[in-house]
Amino acid sequence: MPVKVTTSNNVFEFIYPATEWKSMVLPKMKEKDFKINNEDFYVGVKYYKD
């Protein structure tokens, strides 16, 4: 099931699950500005720092 996340400041887009890890570049975004739309989607969030 896809989930909406911020891809730029206050702009939400869908991301889609896969069997392998994916990554994406989010230029001009700070870590604190990244959001997951967990009001409309039932998701658990785990934060991972490289």
C-alpha positions as CSV (number, residue, x, y, z in Angstrom):
1,M,0.0,0.0,0.0
2,P,1.5,3.4,-0.9
3,V,2.0,6.1,1.7
4,K,2.3,9.9,1.3
5,V,5.5,11.6,2.4
6,T,7.0,15.0,2.0
7,T,9.3,15.2,-1.1
8,S,9.8,19.0,-0.7
9,N,8.7,21.5,1.8
10,N,5.0,20.8,2.6
11,V,4.5,18.9,-0.7
12,F,3.3,15.3,-0.2
13,E,3.7,12.5,-2.8
14,F,3.1,8.8,-2.8
15,I,5.9,6.3,-2.2
16,Y,5.3,2.7,-3.1
17,P,6.5,-0.4,-1.2
18,A,8.9,-2.9,-2.8
19,T,10.7,-6.1,-1.8
20,E,14.0,-4.3,-1.7
21,W,15.1,-1.0,0.0
22,K,14.9,2.1,-2.0
23,S,16.3,5.6,-1.5
24,M,15.5,9.0,-2.9
25,V,17.2,12.4,-2.9
26,L,15.3,15.2,-1.2
27,P,17.2,18.3,-2.2
28,K,16.8,21.5,0.0
29,M,15.0,19.5,2.7
30,K,16.2,19.2,6.3
31,E,15.7,16.0,8.3
32,K,13.2,17.8,10.6
33,D,11.1,18.8,7.6
34,F,10.4,15.3,6.4
35,K,6.9,14.1,7.3
36,I,4.8,11.0,6.8
37,N,1.0,11.4,6.4
38,N,0.1,9.2,9.3
39,E,-3.3,10.8,9.7
40,D,-4.7,9.3,6.5
41,F,-2.6,6.1,6.6
42,Y,-2.1,3.6,9.4
43,V,1.6,3.1,9.4
44,G,4.3,2.5,12.0
45,V,7.3,4.7,11.8
46,K,10.9,3.7,12.7
47,Y,13.7,6.3,12.3
48,Y,16.9,5.0,10.9
49,K,20.1,7.1,10.8
50,D,22.9,6.1,8.6
